[in-house]
Amino acid sequence: MAIIYSISTEIECELEHVWSVMADVEQWHTWTSTMEWIKGLDGSELGVGRRFQIKQPRFAPAIYKVTQLVEGRSFCWESRLPGIRTRADHQLLSTDAATQVVLTFEYSGFLGSLFGLLFARMTKRYLQTEAVGLAQICEQS
């Protein structure tokens, strides 16, 4: 059984600008407190199969691998540990005057559901913090 959390927000910017900020993952720490650092292990640009080491507050560093990419629109990356798979989806949708951002985080695997329940409050807070930070940096620049 998978545990899924999702948040959606609207950013008053063109999709291309929001994508340029979101796709520059190694700079996320400059606009969200949910990331201490992100290092590209296979280069800094997003690409299917590319791996990124991510350090978030209260968690050990984890390696996420990009599993899906629609250039300019969305990407997904996953991390796997014995019994736990985490998956983070980042999707942009163009609206008439803005860009809708949908962030989704999923816990699955033998222990994933337990972790998803144990970290529910923190996961929701991290998603909210990331959405707000992305909106602020995009709307200011």
Helices and strands as residue ranges (DSSP letters): E 3-11, H 15-22, G 25-30, E 37-40, E 51-55, E 62-70, E 74-81, E 84-94, E 99-108, H 112-118, H 120-140
